[in-house]
C-alpha cells in the first residue's frame, strides 16, 4: 500500500516523480526532489484529435501547489512534447528555465506569442557545461537525436547521481552536432550512477536506428531520379534540421530550388540559422517565386507529414493552399515515420494526393527516414556505459516500459522500477521504489482556455457527438398556460422523420405537463420532462441522447 507523504518528508530522500510521459509517448513532465526543493525536467504537449481539443499536457497541480519550492525548469531539447507546454503553464510555475541555445531560440519565439518573453528568466547553458539549480548540480551532456542540441542531464546530489537521457540515439554521422562522446559516458558510469531514467520509444526494435548521413545519400539518389520531371514536395518534421539540410542539398544537386512551406518550417530554419546551422546551402525562395519557375526546377519542403489539420501538405492535398497547387506528374515524398495514432489522418492526405494522380513515396518505398530514438542495440550500449544501480524506463506506453524492464535486467540492472504518471519514487529507500501516488491528470486547450480533460464539458460533447441531443423549451404564461417547442440535433434525419418524432415527443409530454401543478419548481418540471422525452426517443430509436430542458416563465 502506497503511503501518503507530508511535505516535511520531502526533506529526506531523493525523489523522482513523473507527471507525464510514462504511460504514453508525449507531454513529458518530470520532477526531481531533494532537500524539500524540486526541479522540473521538460514540460511538453501532445496532440489530441476530437471534441474541439487539439493540444493536451500534463496537469502540474502537484508542483503548482509547491511553486516556491520549484528551483528551475530544465528543457532537454526543442521538440513540442518536451517544451511546448511552457507558454501555457509558466504563469503558474514561475521558475527560471535552463536549456541550450537552439532550444532557447525556439522557446523564445513561443514566449513572444503569449507576451511572456520578457518575463521568463531564460538561462542558456552550453553543451557539456554544469549549472547549480537549487541543491542540484546539473550537467548538460551532449547526445544525438533528430533535432539540434539534444541533452542528457547528469543530475548530481550529495546522496546520489541520476542520469536522465532525454530523447537520444547513437548516430555515427548525425550531420548536425557532435557524435556521442562514448568516453565521457563511460567516465560518468565509472563515477557511479544511482539511477538512469531512459527513453523507451524504440525498445521493440532490434539493432540500431540508423544514421542521418545514410538518409542523406538515399535522398540525393531519389531526388536525382526525378530530375527533369514535375514538381517535388518533401514532407518531414520541421524540427529535423539535418533532414532539411539534406533535402536542400539533394535539390541543389538535381538543379532544383527549395521553398519552405509551413509556419513551423520557417521558424525552425530561422532559429537554426541564428544558432549557426544550415550553412553552405543556397537561400530558400518564397513559395510565390517557386510558383513562377518551371515545374522541374521546384522542390517544396513542407510541414504536414502527420496529417495535421492546418498544415501545408494537408491544404495542398485539399486544393486550398493559396499558392501551391500540385497535379498529375508531381511527386510527394514522406521523409518521416507515421506516428502511431496518426494513421487515419495521414492516410486521408495520401489518398487525396492519389486522387489527383500525384505520386506518393514513403519510408516503406525507400530508405528516406531514420528514427531519433534508440533501438535495442543502442540501449544495450548505453547500459554498458552508464551501469546504473536502478533503471527507470520512461517515454513509452506500458508495453514499451515492460519490454524495457526485461532489457535492463538482461543488461545486469537488478533494480528496475516501472513508473506511472503520478508515481512518487524514493531512490534512497532501503528498497527503492514507488512510495506514494500524487494526482496526475491532463489539461487541454479549449479555444483560449485551459481545462481539465475530465471536465464535464468534454463528457457532454462526447455524449452529443455519439447520441445526439434533444432541446425542449416550455414557456409558461401565468401558472397553467404554456407553449412547447422541441428541437432535435443528430438523432434522426431532417424532414418527415424528424417531424414525426417531434410530434410523438409532443404527444407523450401532454399528459406529463397536465400533471404538473403550480407548486412544481422549475427543476422538478425539467426532470419530469427530461425523463419523458428520453423514454419516448428510446422507444422509437433505441438510443438515449442528451436531453436539455428549459422552463421559461
C-alpha angles and dihedrals in degrees: 000000000000115000126226112238126207120222088253088063089060088071085075128059134015113271138199117195121177114197095176139009102047101091098038138010110270145034092066117196121161132174130201119195131196133154091000093303131105140204123200119219111203128343109208145161138227129209121248129196122209143024091056094290117120101164130045133176141178117281107246095194093125094060095033087063087054098037092137088062094052104104097183150333116240121197116201096196144341103266114125093242088061105035108016099093097056095087089053100042108030095090088065097039099041096183130138116265124226124195145124126284099262094046088046091055092051091047093047091058090050092050092050089060091059097038093250102111093100095044104049114082100227114192117194113211123191121238112270091015128125131229132184112231111179108305092341127092106206125194119194104222115198115234134161126259138141094286134052120275104009110179136201113204126231100203110194130190131164089257101047149331127249124199110207107190101193111193114332150144136185108256119178090197110023093166091212120053131003128307119254110283100232093182092053092051091049089051091052088052091050090055090060125259119214095194141000118208103199144188113254102181099115101025089122092061120090123222121006133322098242136239134284088222091064091048089054091055092051093047090052090052094045095048090046088057088063095051110139093014131105130297120311125214120187119197117203141145107285090219092061095090093171089057092049089052091048092052091048091051092047090051092050092051089053095048096253130133118226126230124186115225122192134044097253091049091056091046095050093047091048091051092045092053091048087057094049100260130126095046122160099030125110118262115273115247128222118263088241089058091048090053089064095051126091110272094245091058097057132092122171121200104207142189117224105078088139097049094253110185098240099029124127097249093048091055092044090053090051093046092240099113108117095226114011121074117172120195144170110320093035124107134216118202120198105209091180143072127257106251110222110261094032097079095104098049093042090049090052092055093046091049090050089053091047091053087059088053090247114152113241120202121187137179087270089065100043140010095261103129140047127184123251093220131082122263121209096279092055092046090052090052092050091051090050090054102041100033096192123194089221128034121202114185115209139159096062149084118266092268090055092048093050091050091047089053090058092047093050091051090049086055091057101263106139098186113057117168118199107207132198129198107286095021111140107210122196107206094188100050118118084254105026113220147098110332101170144357126235128194110280113175135148133258126205136199108241105184102304095338131094110222138177109258088223088059116133088236091072093044089054091049090050092051093048093046093053103033107019129231138264121207119202122185121189114191114196121201106191117335103308113017115088145163123219129212125184126188128179128205123189095347104100139355119286117253129037096357092052092048091050092051092048089051091051092049092049092050091048091052097051096079091042092053091047089058092055113101128199088259093069116107121227089252092054091049092049092051095049092047093045091052092048095049092047092053093048095050091044091053091051103037105014092236134109108217130186109281119204117187125189123192114199122187 
